[in-house]
């Protein structure tokens, strides 16, 4: 480990994390769209001058694990003090087009000491449908405006030409401009705070701490990996179609644990597909990083040191490493969830006590937007919670985000104030969790009536293949999507991935999956008895 005493290391690590968290607070409180200010579908992080992750806010796993690719790409463009790069191109450091990323050099004195990164899911970035989450896209050009890394700010001045091009290609440009400004402000806050740290501790101490925090996390992760049994562990799962066909799409993985390192190889996974569930390599890596952090000690500070012992291998031109112009908007939100499931399953053979039953395995993406567009239009986007899998330590949680997402819901009051939408029903879905010694968490039911002619897009999974229980536990309930016509009593169960124009008065209902159960259900009563006895001892 870099030569810095333990107390100083702890102080500096906490301060780096505080910088990232404060960036997030600036972004959330300064943004305009409910998707960022209410749902907090955004992430912030701090990197060193070499593009290594130092600290991150507790935001969105799929955003954060993929961020290093964005920074490494921007470094190729020779960033200068006062610059802010904007990008969303999944083939040049992005994840999917709605996730707009800002990368800013952090200058203290004459030196670039690091980079601030903010990533936020914008409610619309153009494309063939409002909300930029079309179910039937066959190429990335249909999904929205595609931005390779470009200087939005040069030497501290906003490039109006770049901003005008960006805003000319999106719906509701006033909202987009406000959210972009919030991201710039978040990155500026990081430079202010890093300057404060250098003033307090000195440049040499701060730079030494960069190395030390990374070394610390690497040492702790490798120690955890040594505790896992060496060997090869295999798993397979499927996606339920790509929005073009309903054919199952296989994802296969071989996890090799060898001492202080782990190799995760996706040989055997399907080639890239016609629809939009292809996932950029950065997204696949992000899902793997998340799982490894979960099966080791999740309290280890997340930074580049956590990633160094992990080697992710994906065939070129496959579902998890597609070539342009592949459509990818569903890969970030849905395929990332299935990668998480399949890697967890593989690790379950090595450390069953550390791996829960499968959670809902989907983000249940619901997008509703007006057909008119422009300043009077609206675009609403939501990922809907579901069941968490049962665990060795207890029942799965009800109605929570699972896996690669970590957002909140849009509060009903905010949703109905901001959009021509009315929430008819929102609650837990009874009996949707798998039975077990520890049952799976419950899914939810969310029913929304559209009070204007609109376009509805759904990108969902686990509508055919249930979340699996483990150790004798039952499977969770599959999800279901229903659209109810306003002029009749007809309610239609629609496919997992669909885009449809609807009339005012249409109701969209999403039944989200439950989590799988953990352990033999016959053991549940004995567990309850033991718990009651423990409670009695505590009360005595």
C-alpha positions in Angstrom: 0.0 0.0 0.0 1.1 3.6 -0.7 3.0 5.1 2.3 0.3 7.1 4.1 -0.8 6.4 7.7 -4.1 4.7 8.4 -5.8 7.7 10.0 -4.9 10.1 7.1 -6.1 7.5 4.7 -9.5 7.2 6.4 -9.8 11.0 6.5 -8.9 11.5 2.9 -11.1 8.6 1.7 -14.1 10.1 3.5 -13.4 13.5 2.0 -13.2 12.1 -1.5 -16.5 10.4 -1.0 -18.0 13.6 0.3 -16.9 15.4 -2.9 -18.8 12.8 -5.0 -21.8 13.0 -2.7 -21.9 16.8 -2.8 -21.7 16.7 -6.6 -24.8 14.5 -6.5 -26.7 16.8 -4.2 -26.0 19.8 -6.5 -27.2 17.8 -9.5 -30.4 16.6 -7.9 -31.4 19.9 -6.3 -30.5 21.9 -9.4 -32.2 19.8 -12.0 -35.6 20.4 -13.5 -37.0 17.1 -14.7 -38.7 14.8 -12.2 -36.6 11.9 -13.5 -33.5 13.5 -11.9 -34.8 15.6 -9.1 -37.4 13.1 -7.8 -36.3 9.7 -9.0 -32.6 10.5 -8.7 -31.7 8.7 -11.9 -28.2 10.1 -11.9 -24.7 9.4 -10.7 -21.6 11.3 -9.8 -18.0 10.3 -9.2 -14.4 11.6 -8.8 -11.5 10.3 -10.8 -7.7 10.9 -10.7 -5.6 12.4 -13.5 -5.0 8.9 -14.9 -8.7 8.2 -15.2 -8.9 5.9 -12.2 -12.1 6.0 -10.1 -11.4 7.4 -6.7 -14.8 7.7 -5.1 -18.5 7.7 -6.1 -21.8 8.7 -4.6 -24.3 6.0 -3.7 -26.2 6.2 -6.9 -26.8 3.9 -9.9 -24.6 0.8 -10.3 -25.0 0.5 -14.1 -23.9 4.2 -14.4 -21.0 4.0 -12.0 -19.3 0.8 -13.1 -19.3 2.0 -16.7 -18.0 5.5 -16.0 -14.3 4.6 -16.4 -14.9 4.0 -20.1 -16.2 7.5 -20.5 -13.2 9.1 -18.8 -10.7 7.0 -20.7 -12.4 8.0 -24.0 -12.3 11.7 -23.0 -8.6 11.5 -22.2 -8.0 10.7 -25.9 -9.4 14.2 -26.7 -6.7 16.0 -24.7 -9.0 17.8 -22.2 -7.8 21.2 -21.0 -8.5 23.3 -17.9 -11.9 24.9 -18.1 -13.3 22.2 -20.5 -16.5 20.2 -20.0 -17.0 17.3 -22.3 -20.4 15.9 -23.0 -21.1 12.5 -24.5 -23.7 9.7 -24.7 -22.4 7.5 -27.5 -22.5 3.9 -26.3 -19.6 3.1 -28.6 -17.4 5.9 -27.3 -17.8 5.7 -23.5 -21.5 6.0 -23.0 -24.1 3.4 -21.9 -27.3 4.3 -23.8 -28.3 7.5 -25.4 -30.6 8.9 -22.6 -27.7 8.7 -20.2 -25.8 12.0 -20.9 -22.4 12.2 -19.3 -20.3 15.2 -18.4 -16.5 14.9 -17.8 -14.6 17.9 -16.5 -10.9 18.3 -15.8 -10.3 19.4 -12.2 -7.7 22.1 -12.2 -5.9 23.2 -9.0 -3.3 25.8 -9.8 -1.8 24.9 -13.1 -2.3 21.2 -12.8 -5.2 18.9 -13.8 -5.4 16.7 -10.6 -8.4 14.7 -11.6 -11.8 14.6 -13.3 -15.4 15.1 -12.2 -18.0 13.0 -13.9 -21.8 13.3 -13.8 -24.2 11.0 -15.6 -27.9 11.6 -15.7 -30.8 9.9 -17.5 -32.5 12.6 -19.5 -36.3 12.1 -20.1 -35.8 12.6 -23.9 -32.9 12.8 -26.3 -34.8 12.7 -29.5 -35.3 9.6 -31.7 -38.3 7.8 -33.1 -40.5 8.0 -29.9 -41.0 10.4 -27.0 -38.7 9.5 -24.1 -36.1 7.9 -26.4 -36.8 4.3 -25.2 -38.5 2.7 -28.3 -39.2 -1.0 -28.1 -38.8 -1.6 -31.9 -35.6 0.1 -32.7 -33.3 -1.8 -35.0 -30.4 0.7 -35.1 -29.0 3.3 -32.8 -30.0 6.2 -35.0 -33.7 5.5 -34.1 -33.0 5.9 -30.4 -32.0 9.5 -30.3 -29.2 12.1 -30.7 -25.8 10.4 -30.6 -23.0 12.5 -29.1 -19.3 11.4 -29.3 -17.2 13.3 -26.7 -17.4 17.0 -27.6 -16.5 20.2 -25.7 -19.7 21.7 -24.4 -17.6 24.1 -22.4 -14.3 25.4 -23.6 -12.0 27.4 -21.2 -15.0 28.1 -18.9 -17.3 29.3 -21.7 -20.4 27.3 -22.9 -20.1 26.5 -26.6 -23.5 27.9 -27.8 -23.2 26.1 -31.2 -22.9 22.7 -29.5 -25.7 23.5 -27.1 -28.0 24.6 -29.9 -27.4 21.4 -31.9 -28.1 19.3 -28.9 -31.3 21.2 -28.0 -32.6 21.2 -31.6 -32.7 17.4 -31.6 -34.7 16.8 -28.3 -38.2 17.2 -27.1 -38.8 19.9 -24.5 -35.5 21.7 -24.9 -36.1 24.0 -22.0 -36.1 21.0 -19.6 -33.0 19.5 -21.3 -31.1 22.8 -21.0 -31.9 23.1 -17.3 -30.7 19.5 -16.6 -27.5 20.0 -18.6 -26.8 23.2 -16.6 -27.3 21.2 -13.4 -24.7 18.6 -14.5 -22.2 21.4 -15.3 -22.8 22.9 -11.8 -22.2 19.5 -10.2 -18.9 19.2 -11.9 -17.9 22.7 -10.9 -18.6 21.9 -7.3 -16.1 19.1 -7.4 -13.3 21.5 -8.6 -14.2 23.8 -5.7 -14.0 21.0 -3.2 -10.8 19.5 -4.5 -9.2 22.9 -4.4 -10.2 23.1 -0.7 -8.7 19.7 0.0 -5.4 20.7 -1.6 -5.4 23.9 0.5 -6.0 21.9 3.6 -3.7 19.0 3.1 -1.3 20.0 0.4 -1.0 18.7 -3.1 1.5 16.0 -2.3 -0.7 14.5 0.4 -3.8 14.6 -1.7 -2.1 12.9 -4.7 -0.6 10.3 -2.3 -4.0 9.6 -1.0 -5.3 8.9 -4.5 -3.0 5.9 -4.8 -3.6 4.9 -1.2 -7.4 4.6 -1.4 -7.1 2.5 -4.5 -4.5 0.2 -3.0 -6.6 -0.2 0.1 -9.7 -1.3 -1.8 -7.6 -3.6 -4.0 -6.0 -5.3 -1.0 -9.4 -5.9 0.6 -11.0 -7.3 -2.5 -8.1 -9.7 -3.2 -8.3 -10.9 0.4 -12.0 -11.6 -0.1 -11.4 -13.4 -3.3 -8.8 -15.7 -1.6 -11.6 -16.9 0.7 -13.6 -18.2 -2.3 -12.9 -21.7 -3.5 -10.9 -21.8 -6.6 -12.6 -23.3 -9.6 -14.8 -22.8 -12.7 -18.4 -22.0 -12.2 -20.9 -21.9 -15.1 -24.4 -20.4 -15.6 -26.9 -19.7 -18.3 -30.0 -17.6 -18.6 -32.1 -15.9 -21.3 -33.6 -12.6 -22.4 -37.2 -12.8 -23.5 -36.8 -11.4 -27.0 -35.4 -8.2 -28.3 -38.5 -6.2 -29.3 -38.2 -7.4 -32.9 -38.8 -11.1 -32.2 -39.8 -13.0 -29.0 -37.1 -15.6 -29.4 -35.1 -16.3 -26.3 -31.6 -14.9 -26.3 -29.0 -16.8 -24.3 -26.4 -15.4 -22.0 -23.7 -17.8 -20.9 -20.9 -17.2 -18.4 -17.9 -19.1 -17.0 -16.5 -17.6 -13.8 -13.0 -18.7 -12.9 -11.8 -18.0 -9.4 -8.0 -18.3 -9.1 -6.5 -17.1 -5.9 -6.6 -13.3 -5.8 -8.3 -12.8 -9.2 -11.5 -13.7 -11.0 -12.1 -14.1 -14.8 -15.6 -13.7 -16.1 -15.9 -15.1 -19.7 -19.1 -14.7 -21.7 -18.1 -17.1 -24.5 -21.3 -18.8 -25.7 -23.5 -15.7 -25.3 -25.7 -14.9 -28.4 -24.4 -12.7 -31.2 -25.7 -9.2 -31.3 -29.4 -9.0 -32.2 -31.6 -7.0 -34.4 -33.5 -5.3 -31.6 -32.3 -2.9 -28.9 -31.3 -5.3 -26.0 -27.6 -5.3 -27.1 -25.4 -4.0 -24.3 -22.2 -2.1 -24.7 -19.1 -3.8 -23.2 -18.9 -1.1 -20.5 -22.4 -2.1 -19.3 -21.5 -5.8 -19.2 -18.4 -5.0 -17.2 -20.4 -2.8 -14.8 -22.8 -5.6 -14.1 -19.9 -8.0 -13.3 -18.3 -5.4 -11.0 -21.5 -5.0 -9.1 -21.8 -8.8 -8.5 -18.2 -9.2 -7.4 -18.7 -6.3 -4.9 -21.8 -8.0 -3.6 -20.2 -11.4 -3.1 -17.2 -9.9 -1.4 -17.6 -7.3 1.3 -19.9 -4.6 0.0 -18.5 -2.2 2.6 -15.2 -2.0 0.7 -14.9 1.5 -0.6 -15.8 1.4 -4.4 -12.9 2.6 -6.6 -10.5 1.3 -9.3 -8.9 -1.0 -6.8 -12.1 -3.1 -6.6 -12.0 -3.6 -10.4 -8.3 -4.4 -10.9 -8.6 -8.1 -9.9 -11.5 -8.7 -12.3 -11.0 -9.7 -15.9 -14.1 -9.5 -18.1 -14.0 -11.2 -21.5 -16.8 -10.8 -24.1 -16.7 -11.9 -27.7 -16.6 -9.0 -30.2 -19.9 -8.6 -32.1 -21.9 -10.4 -29.4 -24.9 -9.3 -27.4 -22.6 -7.9 -24.7 -20.1 -6.2 -27.0 -22.0 -5.2 -30.2 -20.7 -3.3 -33.2 -22.3 -0.1 -34.3 -24.9 0.8 -35.4 -26.6 -1.7 -33.1 -29.5 -0.5 -31.1 -28.7 -0.6 -27.4 -31.2 1.4 -25.3 -32.7 -1.7 -23.7 -29.3 -3.3 -23.1 -28.4 -0.8 -20.4 -31.6 -1.3 -18.5 -32.7 -4.9 -19.1 -29.7 -6.9 -20.4 -27.6 -5.5 -17.5 -30.1 -7.1 -15.1 -29.8 -10.5 -16.8 -26.0 -10.3 -16.7 -26.3 -9.7 -13.0 -28.6 -12.7 -12.6 -26.4 -15.1 -14.5 -23.1 -14.0 -12.8 -24.8 -14.3 -9.4 -26.0 -17.8 -10.3 -22.4 -18.8 -11.2 -21.0 -17.4 -8.0 -23.8 -19.2 -6.1 -22.0 -22.5 -6.8 -18.8 -21.0 -5.1 -20.4 -19.2 -2.2 -24.1 -20.1 -1.9 -24.5 -18.4 1.5 -23.5 -15.1 -0.1 -25.9 -15.2 -3.1 -29.7 -14.5 -2.7 -32.4 -16.1 -4.8 -33.1 -14.1 -8.0 -34.8 -10.8 -7.7 -37.3 -9.4 -10.2 -34.5 -9.2 -12.8 -36.0 -6.2 -14.7 -36.3 -2.5 -14.4 -39.9 -2.4 -15.8 -39.2 0.6 -18.0 -42.4 2.6 -18.6 -42.2 5.7 -20.9 -45.1 7.9 -21.8 -44.8 11.0 -24.0 -47.0 13.3 -25.9 -47.1 13.1 -29.7 -47.0 16.9 -30.1 -43.5 17.4 -28.7 -42.0 20.9 -28.4 -42.3 23.1 -25.3 -45.9 22.0 -24.7 -45.1 18.3 -24.8 -44.2 16.0 -22.0 -42.1 12.9 -21.5 -42.5 10.7 -18.4 -40.0 7.9 -17.6 -40.1 5.5 -14.7 -38.5 2.3 -13.6 -40.8 0.3 -11.4 -39.8 -1.6 -8.3 -40.4 -5.3 -7.6 -39.4 -8.2 -5.4 -35.9 -8.9 -4.0 -34.9 -12.5 -3.7 -35.0 -14.3 -0.4 -31.6 -14.5 1.4 -29.8 -16.7 3.9 -30.3 -14.0 6.4 -34.0 -13.4 5.9 -36.9 -12.7 3.6 -36.5 -10.7 0.4 -37.5 -7.0 0.5 -40.9 -6.0 -1.0 -41.2 -3.3 -3.7 -37.6 -2.3 -4.2 -35.3 -1.6 -7.1 -33.1 -4.6 -7.7 -29.7 -5.2 -9.3 -28.3 -2.5 -11.6 -30.7 0.3 -10.7 -31.0 2.2 -7.5 -33.6 4.9 -8.2 -36.6 6.1 -6.3 -40.1 6.2 -7.6 -41.8 9.3 -8.9 -44.0 10.5 -6.0 -47.7 10.4 -7.1 -48.1 14.1 -6.2 -45.2 15.1 -8.4 -46.2 12.9 -11.2 -49.7 14.2 -11.3 -48.6 17.8 -11.0 -46.0 17.6 -13.8 -47.8 15.4 -16.3 -51.3 14.8 -17.7 -51.2 11.4 -15.9 -53.4 10.0 -13.0 -52.3 7.2 -10.8 -55.2 4.7 -10.4 -53.4 2.2 -8.2 -50.0 1.7 -6.6 -49.3 -1.0 -4.1 -47.7 -4.3 -3.3 -48.7 -7.4 -5.4 -50.0 -10.1 -3.1 -48.5 -13.6 -3.2 -45.9 -12.6 -5.9 -42.9 -13.6 -3.8 -41.6 -17.2 -4.1 -42.2 -19.5 -1.1 -39.2 -20.6 0.9 -37.6 -20.8 4.3 -37.2 -17.1 3.5 -39.7 -15.9 1.0 -39.1 -13.7 -2.0 -40.0 -10.1 -1.9 -43.3 -8.9 -3.4 -43.7 -7.1 -6.7 -45.9 -4.1 -7.1 -48.8 -3.0 -9.2 -48.7 0.5 -10.8 -51.6 1.7 -12.8 -51.5 5.0 -14.7 -54.2 6.7 -16.8 -53.0 8.9 -19.6 -55.1 12.1 -19.9 -53.8 13.1 -23.4 -53.1 11.3 -26.7 -49.6 9.8 -26.2 -47.1 7.2 -27.1 -46.4 4.4 -24.6 -43.2 2.4 -24.6 -42.5 -0.6 -22.3 -39.2 -2.4 -22.0 -39.5 -5.2 -19.5 -38.4 -8.7 -18.7 -39.4 -11.7 -16.6 -42.8 -11.9 -18.3 -42.2 -15.6 -19.3 -39.2 -16.9 -17.3 -39.8 -16.5 -13.5 -37.1 -15.3 -11.1 -35.6 -18.5 -9.7 -35.7 -19.6 -6.1 -32.6 -21.4 -4.6 -32.1 -24.3 -2.2 -35.6 -25.6 -2.6 -37.3 -22.1 -2.6 -40.1 -21.4 -5.0 -39.9 -19.1 -8.0 -41.2 -15.5 -7.9 -44.3 -14.6 -10.0 -43.7 -13.4 -13.5 -44.6 -9.8 -14.4 -47.4 -8.6 -16.7 -48.1 -5.5 -18.7 -51.8 -4.5 -19.5 -53.2 -1.7 -21.6 -56.9 -0.8 -21.1 -58.8 0.9 -23.9 -60.8 4.0 -22.7 -63.8 3.3 -25.1 -64.4 -0.3 -24.1 -64.0 -2.7 -21.2 -61.2 -4.5 -23.1 -57.9 -4.9 -21.2 -55.1 -6.3 -23.3 -52.0 -8.0 -22.0 -49.2 -6.7 -24.2 -45.7 -8.0 -24.9 -42.8 -7.5 -22.7 -41.3 -5.0 -25.2 -43.8 -2.8 -27.0 -44.4 0.8 -28.3 -47.9 1.9 -28.9 -49.9 5.1 -29.6 -52.8 5.4 -27.2 -55.8 7.7 -26.9 -56.5 9.9 -23.9 -58.1 7.9 -21.2 -56.0 4.8 -21.7 -54.8 3.1 -18.6 -51.4 1.3 -18.4 -50.9 -1.2 -15.6 -47.6 -2.9 -14.8 -47.5 -5.9 -12.5 -43.9 -6.3 -11.6 -42.2 -9.7 -10.8 -41.7 -11.0 -7.3 -38.4 -12.4 -5.9 -37.5 -16.1 -5.7 -37.7 -17.9 -2.4 -34.6 -19.1 -0.4 -34.5 -22.6 1.1 -37.1 -25.3 1.7 -40.5 -23.8 2.6 -41.0 -26.6 5.1 -38.2 -25.1 7.2 -40.0 -21.7 7.5 -41.9 -22.6 10.7 -38.7 -23.8 12.4 -36.9 -20.6 11.5 -39.8 -18.5 12.9 -39.6 -20.5 16.2 -35.9 -19.9 16.5 -36.4 -16.2 15.8 -39.1 -16.0 18.5 -36.8 -17.7 21.0 -34.1 -15.3 20.2 -36.5 -12.3 20.7 -37.5 -13.8 24.1 -33.9 -14.0 25.2 -33.3 -10.3 24.2 -36.5 -9.2 26.2 -35.4 -11.2 29.2 
